[in-house]
Amino acid sequence: MATRLPTRVATEHEAPGHTARVRGLSRAFGGRTVLDRLDLDIERGEFVALLGRSGSGKSTLLRALAGLDRDTTGQLAVDGTVAVAFQEPRLLPWKRVIDNVALGLPPGGRARARDALDEVGLTARADAWPLTLSGGEAQRASLARALVREPGLLLLDEPFSALDALTRITMHRLVLDLWDRHARDTSVLLVTHDVDEALLLADRVLVLGEGRIAHESRIEAERPRRITDLTALRARLLGQLGVEEGTR
Ligand SMILES: Nc1ncnc2c1ncn2[C@@H]1O[C@H](COP(=O)(O)OP(=O)(O)OP(=O)(O)O)[C@@H](O)[C@H]1O
């Protein structure tokens, strides 16, 4: 049985409605503009998916939100801690799974790390070495490491794209389950190439193009969802990405 992580206590200076607010964000590399006065709001507890063609600037935006890139212009405000889970789990191979999750936490963090591993169903592998984990287990550990920081904003950078199809389905369920339990405090921004993943998981799907949020779709359908119920929106999103249906 999964235990819950402690709930993040809101402090009085936190704006109640938004986790992230971006205004006029720009980023250029060697004179080439990648983000061009981009605006974006993420509401508290919202699950947002970000689609875009390769090279459209998804990771660049994510890095800016994570505070990993200071060479942007414009305004960017994020309320609370930001945690990132990447496509490759990035676990330190010389530390056991539990110590990877607890890394950087204050004393007493190991108990919280155990709770987080419990939440992602990885209790039995807490003392394992990262290199002995399967791809899915390693991603679970990576999620636990992000969650244990009780982030206001959880950034997921294509975290499931390297997993096999069955494991990916399990991870989708896990992420929805975790988000369900933490949504009061945690917003999620999922960068993905997979239109179906966006349709299954997100409240809102954004399409990045020309350096800005070029399209935005809200998905009201109840979860769990079936792609077959969302074919019109799927076709529209593929069109916005410049992909014709049947060609992927
Ligand atoms: N550090 C960098 N130096 C130079 N150019 C960069 C750097 N980081 C990103 N770029 C360029 O900015 C553009 C956007 O890159 P970014 O990684 O954000 O795209 P993306 O949408 O995440 O792509 P993908 O879907 O292929 O991962 C690309 O043309 C990339 O080459």
The ligand as a Gaussian input file, in Angstrom:
#p B3LYP/6-31G(d) Opt

LIG

0 1
 N       23.173000      24.840000     -26.026000
 C       22.804000      25.036000     -27.296000
 N       23.627000      25.619000     -28.176000
 C       23.248000      25.829000     -29.454000
 N       22.034000      25.522000     -29.944000
 C       21.171000      24.946000     -29.109000
 C       21.497000      24.657000     -27.733000
 N       20.418000      24.094000     -27.143000
 C       19.479000      24.013000     -28.099000
 N       19.918000      24.517000     -29.264000
 C       19.148000      24.596000     -30.499000
 O       17.880000      25.149000     -30.232000
 C       16.880000      24.486000     -30.999000
 C       15.826000      23.931000     -30.056000
 O       16.374000      22.866000     -29.309000
 P       15.531000      22.054000     -28.253000
 O       16.416000      20.979000     -27.728000
 O       14.914000      22.982000     -27.304000
 O       14.398000      21.434000     -29.195000
 P       13.319000      20.325000     -28.876000
 O       12.016000      20.849000     -29.345000
 O       13.420000      19.911000     -27.450000
 O       13.803000      19.168000     -29.835000
 P       13.676000      17.577000     -29.719000
 O       12.221000      17.303000     -29.811000
 O       14.418000      17.082000     -30.922000
 O       14.288000      17.155000     -28.423000
 C       17.582000      23.427000     -31.800000
 O       17.796000      23.915000     -33.089000
 C       18.897000      23.231000     -31.080000
 O       19.906000      22.876000     -31.974000

